[in-house]
């Protein structure tokens, strides 16, 4: 979800103050913030996050196995052979079923998983960008920075700075938030 300037301005200080109050008051304040978000009229969904699996039970079971594998191993190089062996399909069959269900290729899906995890790490840790790149499965920091900039219209460092102190001014390409992992 992306919220408009009015909701952002209304909640910014309350969100920033969460870390400065005791735990019981934090819970109450957080619930109040969530209630305000849910009642906001200036919210816009960034992506549906859906992966529509085929109506055929066999395809559904196969896709679930593939998705489980990808979520568990997104930080490793993507190889089709182990996925094909897992679900007993040829590469072309697997790619066709995956694309029909997820509306993107396997490599695009894994990239979204990696970028989502990277965003999470950029927001929640002080780890160096190079370490985040490696832990998220990118070949090197330059590859990570290039792909992140292409998807987010800013560098990972600029994203970290923006998320920690300023409102994000960049809108992801194609209306998809790279900082939300694709959902199964």
TILOKOL-221936 format. One record per atom (N, C-alpha, C): residue in one letter; atom name; x, y, z. Coordinates in pm, whole numbers, padded with zeros to 5 digits. Atoms other than C-alpha are relative to their C-alpha. Layout:
BEGIN
  residu  atome    east   north      up
       A     CA       X       Y       Z
...
This chain:
BEGIN
  residu  atome    east   north      up
       X      N   00083  -00119   00000
       X     CA   00000   00000   00000
       X      C   00087   00125   00000
       X      N  -00062  -00131  -00004
       X     CA   00102   00353  -00066
       X      C  -00107   00096   00049
       X      N   00095  -00094  -00055
       X     CA  -00064   00629   00132
       X      C   00036   00141  -00046
       X      N  -00017  -00136   00048
       X     CA  -00111   00989   00025
       X      C   00068   00089   00102
       X      N  -00070  -00097  -00083
       X     CA   00052   01298   00168
       X      C  -00075   00030   00128
       X      N   00079  -00033  -00119
       X     CA  -00234   01366   00409
       X      C   00019  -00106   00109
       X      N  -00018   00107  -00098
       X     CA  -00212   01026   00581
       X      C   00144  -00006   00047
       X      N  -00142   00003  -00037
       X     CA   00169   01032   00574
       X      C   00032   00110   00099
       X      N  -00027  -00112  -00090
       X     CA   00181   01373   00737
       X      C  -00067  -00021   00135
       X      N   00075   00023  -00123
       X     CA  -00081   01274   00992
       X      C   00068  -00102   00091
       X      N  -00054   00111  -00080
       X     CA   00105   00960   01103
       X      C   00151   00002   00018
       X      N  -00145   00000  -00003
       X     CA   00472   01043   01050
       X      C   00056   00012   00143
       X      N  -00053  -00022  -00135
       X     CA   00543   01180   01401
       X      C  -00040  -00113   00095
       X      N   00045   00110  -00087
       X     CA   00334   00910   01570
       X      C   00082  -00126  -00022
       X      N  -00081   00119   00031
       X     CA   00529   00636   01391
       X      C   00142   00017   00054
       X      N  -00136  -00025  -00047
       X     CA   00864   00794   01472
       X      C   00011  -00004   00152
       X      N   00000  -00001  -00146
       X     CA   00769   00823   01842
       X      C  -00018  -00138   00060
       X      N   00023   00135  -00052
       X     CA   00691   00451   01874
       X      C   00119  -00054   00078
       X      N  -00119   00053  -00066
       X     CA   01049   00369   01970
       X      C   00034   00070   00130
       X      N  -00032  -00079  -00118
       X     CA   01047   00625   02250
       X      C  -00098  -00021   00115
       X      N   00099   00022  -00105
       X     CA   00752   00495   02452
       X      C   00009  -00144   00049
       X      N  -00011   00134  -00057
       X     CA   00716   00192   02679
       X      C  -00085  -00100  -00079
       X      N   00056   00105   00085
       X     CA   00601  -00140   02537
       X      C  -00152  -00007   00001
       X      N   00146   00006  -00005
       X     CA   00238  -00132   02655
       X      C  -00059   00115  -00083
       X      N   00047  -00115   00077
       X     CA   00187   00217   02512
       X      C   00033  -00016  -00148
       X      N  -00035   00026   00139
       X     CA   00366   00105   02193
       X      C  -00110  -00080  -00069
       X      N   00103   00086   00058
       X     CA   00105  -00165   02134
       X      C  -00127   00081  -00027
       X      N   00121  -00081   00016
       X     CA  -00182   00077   02187
       X      C   00019   00102  -00112
       X      N  -00027  -00100   00104
       X     CA  -00021   00346   01970
       X      C   00006  -00066  -00137
       X      N  -00010   00070   00128
       X     CA   00056   00093   01697
       X      C  -00137  -00040  -00051
       X      N   00136   00036   00042
       X     CA  -00304  -00032   01692
       X      C  -00075   00123  -00048
       X      N   00063  -00125   00043
       X     CA  -00421   00328   01666
       X      C   00049   00041  -00139
       X      N  -00057  -00032   00132
       X     CA  -00185   00384   01371
       X      C  -00059  -00091  -00106
       X      N   00059   00095   00096
       X     CA  -00312   00068   01199
       X      C  -00146   00035  -00029
       X      N   00139  -00039   00021
       X     CA  -00671   00183   01252
       X      C  -00009   00122  -00091
       X      N  -00001  -00119   00086
       X     CA  -00588   00518   01093
       X      C   00033  -00041  -00144
       X      N  -00033   00049   00134
       X     CA  -00422   00340   00798
       X      C  -00121  -00067  -00064
       X      N   00111   00075   00059
       X     CA  -00722   00112   00750
       X      C  -00116   00091  -00040
       X      N   00106  -00093   00033
       X     CA  -00961   00408   00746
       X      C   00039   00105  -00102
       X      N  -00050  -00100   00093
       X     CA  -00748   00610   00508
       X      C  -00068  -00013  -00136
       X      N   00062   00001   00132
       X     CA  -00917   00710   00184
       X      C   00100   00028  -00111
       X      N  -00100  -00033   00102
       X     CA  -00592   00806   00008
       X      C   00103  -00112  -00018
       X      N  -00092   00112   00017
       X     CA  -00442   00457  -00007
       X      C  -00015  -00059  -00139
       X      N  -00004   00059   00133
       X     CA  -00338   00290  -00330
       X      C   00078  -00130   00008
       X      N  -00076   00126   00000
       X     CA  -00242  -00078  -00363
       X      C   00111   00006  -00105
       X      N  -00113   00000   00093
       X     CA   00100  -00119  -00524
       X      C   00004  -00124  -00086
       X      N   00001   00125   00076
       X     CA   00050  -00478  -00635
       X      C  -00103  -00093   00062
       X      N   00097   00094  -00053
       X     CA  -00201  -00755  -00600
       X      C   00069  -00107   00083
       X      N  -00074   00101  -00075
       X     CA   00067  -00996  -00475
       X      C  -00052  -00141  -00020
       X      N   00061   00132   00020
       X     CA  -00135  -01287  -00609
       X      C   00080  -00085  -00097
       X      N  -00046   00099   00096
       X     CA  -00005  -01597  -00773
       X      C  -00118  -00093  -00019
       X      N   00118   00080   00027
       X     CA  -00303  -01764  -00934
       X      C   00045  -00134  -00055
       X      N  -00041   00133   00040
       X     CA  -00240  -02133  -00952
       X      C  -00113  -00063  -00080
       X      N   00094   00067   00089
       X     CA  -00408  -02344  -01216
       X      C  -00111  -00070   00078
       X      N   00113   00072  -00059
       X     CA  -00744  -02503  -01144
       X      C   00029  -00150   00010
       X      N  -00033   00143  -00002
       X     CA  -00585  -02841  -01208
       X      C   00077  -00032   00128
       X      N  -00066   00033  -00126
       X     CA  -00490  -03001  -00873
       X      C   00148  -00037  -00017
       X      N  -00138   00041   00022
       X     CA  -00171  -03149  -01020
       X      C   00089   00123  -00023
       X      N  -00076  -00123   00022
       X     CA  -00053  -02807  -01146
       X      C   00012   00081   00129
       X      N  -00002  -00074  -00127
       X     CA  -00146  -02648  -00813
       X      C   00105  -00059   00094
       X      N  -00098   00065  -00088
       X     CA   00061  -02902  -00620
       X      C   00143   00024  -00051
       X      N  -00132  -00025   00058
       X     CA   00353  -02860  -00859
       X      C   00044   00144   00025
       X      N  -00035  -00140  -00022
       X     CA   00344  -02480  -00836
       X      C   00035   00025   00146
       X      N  -00029  -00021  -00142
       X     CA   00333  -02495  -00457
       X      C   00139  -00052   00035
       X      N  -00135   00053  -00023
       X     CA   00645  -02715  -00456
       X      C   00106   00094  -00054
       X      N  -00096  -00092   00062
       X     CA   00822  -02476  -00693
       X      C   00011   00128   00083
       X      N  -00001  -00123  -00080
       X     CA   00721  -02168  -00490
       X      C   00069  -00022   00134
       X      N  -00066   00030  -00128
       X     CA   00827  -02332  -00163
       X      C   00151  -00008  -00019
       X      N  -00143   00012   00028
       X     CA   01164  -02417  -00318
       X      C   00061   00137  -00027
       X      N  -00054  -00133   00033
       X     CA   01214  -02066  -00458
       X      C   00008   00088   00124
       X      N  -00003  -00081  -00122
       X     CA   01126  -01902  -00126
       X      C   00110  -00047   00096
       X      N  -00104   00053  -00088
       X     CA   01367  -02130   00059
       X      C   00140   00021  -00056
       X      N  -00132  -00005   00063
       X     CA   01652  -02091  -00193
       X      C   00021   00120  -00091
       X      N  -00012  -00118   00088
       X     CA   01612  -01744  -00350
       X      C   00139   00061   00002
       X      N  -00133  -00057  -00013
       X     CA   01960  -01652  -00228
       X      C   00107  -00082  -00072
       X      N  -00092   00086   00075
       X     CA   02117  -01925  -00443
       X      C  -00024   00023  -00150
       X      N   00022  -00013   00145
       X     CA   02168  -01925  -00822
       X      C  -00121  -00083  -00044
       X      N   00120   00068   00048
       X     CA   01848  -02021  -01005
       X      C   00041  -00102  -00106
       X      N  -00026   00109   00095
       X     CA   01878  -02355  -01183
       X      C  -00133  -00069  -00028
       X      N   00127   00062   00035
       X     CA   01585  -02501  -01373
       X      C   00000  -00151   00021
       X      N  -00006   00147  -00008
       X     CA   01704  -02862  -01363
       X      C  -00052  -00052   00135
       X      N   00053   00051  -00126
       X     CA   01645  -02913  -00988
       X      C  -00150   00026   00017
       X      N   00143  -00028  -00007
       X     CA   01303  -02747  -01015
       X      C  -00078  -00098  -00086
       X      N   00066   00096   00091
       X     CA   01211  -02968  -01310
       X      C  -00004  -00139   00063
       X      N  -00004   00131  -00067
       X     CA   01322  -03277  -01118
       X      C  -00100  -00005   00116
       X      N   00089  -00008  -00115
       X     CA   01119  -03163  -00816
       X      C  -00145  -00025  -00039
       X      N   00141   00009   00040
       X     CA   00793  -03147  -01012
       X      C  -00022  -00088  -00123
       X      N   00010   00096   00112
       X     CA   00867  -03396  -01293
       X      C  -00057   00064  -00126
       X      N   00038  -00069   00122
       X     CA   00831  -03149  -01580
       X      C   00124   00033  -00081
       X      N  -00111  -00049   00081
       X     CA   01048  -03043  -01870
       X      C   00015   00150   00030
       X      N  -00023  -00143  -00023
       X     CA   01199  -02693  -01859
       X      C  -00110   00084  -00065
       X      N   00102  -00081   00069
       X     CA   00951  -02560  -02116
       X      C  -00136  -00013   00068
       X      N   00127   00018  -00069
       X     CA   00652  -02713  -01933
       X      C  -00002   00081   00130
       X      N  -00008  -00072  -00127
       X     CA   00767  -02568  -01600
       X      C  -00011   00151  -00023
       X      N   00003  -00143   00027
       X     CA   00829  -02223  -01746
       X      C  -00139   00046  -00044
       X      N   00134  -00035   00049
       X     CA   00490  -02221  -01920
       X      C  -00101   00002   00116
       X      N   00093   00006  -00114
       X     CA   00297  -02329  -01607
       X      C   00029   00112   00098
       X      N  -00036  -00105  -00095
       X     CA   00490  -02086  -01388
       X      C  -00045   00137  -00051
       X      N   00036  -00130   00057
       X     CA   00438  -01791  -01622
       X      C  -00151   00020  -00002
       X      N   00146  -00008   00002
       X     CA   00067  -01867  -01656
       X      C  -00053   00026   00142
       X      N   00047  -00014  -00138
       X     CA   00028  -01888  -01276
       X      C   00047   00129   00066
       X      N  -00059  -00114  -00071
       X     CA   00261  -01612  -01154
       X      C  -00001   00129  -00083
       X      N  -00001  -00114   00092
       X     CA   00231  -01382  -01457
       X      C   00137   00065  -00012
       X      N  -00139  -00043   00019
       X     CA   00609  -01353  -01465
       X      C   00086  -00125  -00010
       X      N  -00092   00114   00013
       X     CA   00906  -01573  -01539
       X      C   00055  -00038   00137
       X      N  -00062   00046  -00125
       X     CA   01084  -01774  -01271
       X      C   00110   00096   00041
       X      N  -00109  -00091  -00035
       X     CA   01386  -01544  -01289
       X      C  -00052   00135   00048
       X      N   00059  -00126  -00045
       X     CA   01168  -01232  -01254
       X      C  -00058  -00015   00140
       X      N   00055   00027  -00132
       X     CA   00994  -01389  -00953
       X      C   00111  -00003   00104
       X      N  -00113   00008  -00093
       X     CA   01326  -01470  -00786
       X      C   00061   00139   00021
       X      N  -00051  -00137  -00015
       X     CA   01448  -01116  -00856
       X      C  -00088   00079   00096
       X      N   00090  -00069  -00092
       X     CA   01138  -00981  -00679
       X      C   00021  -00047   00144
       X      N  -00029   00051  -00135
       X     CA   01208  -01208  -00381
       X      C   00129   00060   00054
       X      N  -00130  -00053  -00043
       X     CA   01569  -01093  -00367
       X      C  -00008   00149   00032
       X      N   00012  -00143  -00025
       X     CA   01483  -00725  -00397
       X      C  -00085   00029   00123
       X      N   00083  -00016  -00119
       X     CA   01212  -00761  -00133
       X      C   00080  -00023   00127
       X      N  -00084   00029  -00117
       X     CA   01455  -00918   00111
       X      C   00105   00110   00018
       X      N  -00099  -00108  -00007
       X     CA   01716  -00653   00027
       X      C  -00062   00126   00060
       X      N   00068  -00117  -00057
       X     CA   01467  -00375   00102
       X      C  -00020  -00018   00149
       X      N   00020   00028  -00142
       X     CA   01385  -00539   00431
       X      C   00130   00019   00078
       X      N  -00130  -00013  -00068
       X     CA   01754  -00559   00523
       X      C   00048   00145   00001
       X      N  -00039  -00141   00004
       X     CA   01817  -00200   00412
       X      C  -00075   00081   00105
       X      N   00081  -00072  -00097
       X     CA   01536  -00082   00637
       X      C   00033  -00040   00144
       X      N  -00009   00051  -00137
       X     CA   01610  -00299   00939
       X      C   00141  -00020   00052
       X      N  -00137   00023  -00046
       X     CA   01989  -00335   00951
       X      C   00091   00113  -00046
       X      N  -00105  -00092   00044
       X     CA   02304  -00131   00916
       X      C   00106  -00074  -00081
       X      N  -00095   00081   00077
       X     CA   02472  -00406   00712
       X      C   00043   00076  -00125
       X      N  -00047  -00064   00124
       X     CA   02689  -00282   00425
       X      C  -00077  -00052  -00122
       X      N   00075   00035   00120
       X     CA   02523  -00286   00083
       X      C   00059  -00124  -00067
       X      N  -00064   00118   00060
       X     CA   02777  -00540  -00045
       X      C  -00038  -00129   00070
       X      N   00040   00118  -00076
       X     CA   02691  -00784   00233
       X      C  -00147  -00034  -00026
       X      N   00142   00022   00031
       X     CA   02318  -00739   00170
       X      C  -00013  -00063  -00139
       X      N   00003   00055   00135
       X     CA   02379  -00807  -00199
       X      C   00031  -00149   00002
       X      N  -00042   00140  -00007
       X     CA   02558  -01133  -00122
       X      C  -00105  -00085   00070
       X      N   00097   00078  -00078
       X     CA   02305  -01249   00138
       X      C  -00133  -00016  -00072
       X      N   00126   00008   00075
       X     CA   02017  -01185  -00103
       X      C   00015  -00073  -00132
       X      N  -00018   00083   00118
       X     CA   02171  -01390  -00384
       X      C   00049   00072  -00124
       X      N  -00054  -00071   00116
       X     CA   02312  -01121  -00613
       X      C   00147  -00035  -00017
       X      N  -00137   00043   00027
       X     CA   02644  -01198  -00781
       X      C   00103   00094   00062
       X      N  -00089  -00097  -00063
       X     CA   02805  -00877  -00653
       X      C  -00077   00128   00027
       X      N   00066  -00125  -00039
       X     CA   02726  -00531  -00517
       X      C  -00039   00085  -00121
       X      N   00030  -00080   00119
       X     CA   02737  -00368  -00861
       X      C  -00126  -00052  -00070
       X      N   00118   00060   00060
       X     CA   02482  -00613  -01003
       X      C  -00124   00034   00083
       X      N   00110  -00035  -00091
       X     CA   02260  -00556  -00698
       X      C  -00041   00146  -00017
       X      N   00030  -00144   00011
       X     CA   02286  -00176  -00724
       X      C  -00068   00031  -00133
       X      N   00059  -00024   00132
       X     CA   02206  -00183  -01097
       X      C  -00144  -00048  -00005
       X      N   00136   00055   00003
       X     CA   01901  -00406  -01056
       X      C  -00093   00077   00095
       X      N   00080  -00076  -00096
       X     CA   01781  -00215  -00750
       X      C  -00038   00136  -00060
       X      N   00025  -00132   00060
       X     CA   01816   00119  -00929
       X      C  -00100  -00011  -00116
       X      N   00092   00022   00110
       X     CA   01633  -00019  -01233
       X      C  -00143  -00019   00049
       X      N   00134   00028  -00053
       X     CA   01340  -00138  -01022
       X      C  -00054   00113   00087
       X      N   00042  -00095  -00103
       X     CA   01330   00141  -00763
       X      C   00026   00146  -00037
       X      N  -00036  -00135   00043
       X     CA   01466   00443  -00949
       X      C   00086   00074   00103
       X      N  -00097  -00057  -00094
       X     CA   01722   00501  -00673
       X      C   00097  -00109   00041
       X      N  -00099   00098  -00044
       X     CA   02032   00334  -00536
       X      C  -00042  -00060   00134
       X      N   00031   00057  -00131
       X     CA   02016   00103  -00233
       X      C   00034   00096   00115
       X      N  -00039  -00095  -00104
       X     CA   02201   00365  -00025
       X      C  -00100   00115   00008
       X      N   00099  -00107   00002
       X     CA   01959   00638  -00133
       X      C  -00133  -00049   00058
       X      N   00122   00058  -00057
       X     CA   01667   00407  -00047
       X      C   00010  -00005   00151
       X      N  -00019   00009  -00145
       X     CA   01808   00345   00300
       X      C  -00010   00138   00064
       X      N   00004  -00137  -00052
       X     CA   01858   00717   00356
       X      C  -00143   00054  -00002
       X      N   00137  -00051   00014
       X     CA   01509   00801   00229
       X      C  -00095  -00066   00098
       X      N   00093   00072  -00086
       X     CA   01332   00533   00429
       X      C   00024   00034   00147
       X      N  -00031  -00031  -00140
       X     CA   01506   00636   00748
       X      C  -00028   00145   00037
       X      N   00019  -00137  -00040
       X     CA   01442   01005   00727
       X      C  -00097   00082  -00082
       X      N   00085  -00080   00088
       X     CA   01234   01124   00439
       X      C  -00104  -00089  -00063
       X      N   00102   00075   00070
       X     CA   00926   01021   00250
       X      C   00056  -00044  -00134
       X      N  -00045   00048   00130
       X     CA   01001   00804  -00054
       X      C  -00070   00077  -00110
       X      N   00057  -00078   00109
       X     CA   00950   01012  -00364
       X      C  -00007  -00080  -00129
       X      N  -00004   00081   00120
       X     CA   01008   00735  -00614
       X      C  -00117  -00097  -00002
       X      N   00105   00098   00018
       X     CA   00724   00523  -00748
       X      C   00058  -00115  -00081
       X      N  -00056   00113   00075
       X     CA   00824   00171  -00857
       X      C  -00057  -00009  -00140
       X      N   00045   00020   00137
       X     CA   00803   00090  -01225
       X      C  -00113  -00102  -00003
       X      N   00113   00091   00022
       X     CA   00487  -00085  -01344
       X      C  -00086  -00018   00124
       X      N   00088   00005  -00116
       X     CA   00315  -00014  -01010
       X      C   00029  -00113   00096
       X      N  -00031   00113  -00086
       X     CA   00489  -00304  -00836
       X      C   00104   00042   00101
       X      N  -00096  -00033  -00104
       X     CA   00663  -00253  -00507
       X      C   00105  -00109   00008
       X      N  -00107   00099  -00008
       X     CA   00998  -00425  -00509
       X      C   00032  -00028   00144
       X      N  -00027   00021  -00141
       X     CA   01002  -00401  -00135
       X      C  -00108  -00081   00065
       X      N   00095   00098  -00047
       X     CA   00719  -00645  -00104
       X      C   00025  -00126  -00081
       X      N  -00025   00125   00070
       X     CA   00794  -01003  -00185
       X      C  -00127  -00050  -00065
       X      N   00119   00062   00060
       X     CA   00560  -01181  -00422
       X      C  -00060  -00098   00097
       X      N   00069   00088  -00093
       X     CA   00302  -01374  -00225
       X      C  -00041  -00128  -00068
       X      N   00046   00127   00052
       X     CA   00212  -01734  -00268
       X      C  -00145  -00017   00028
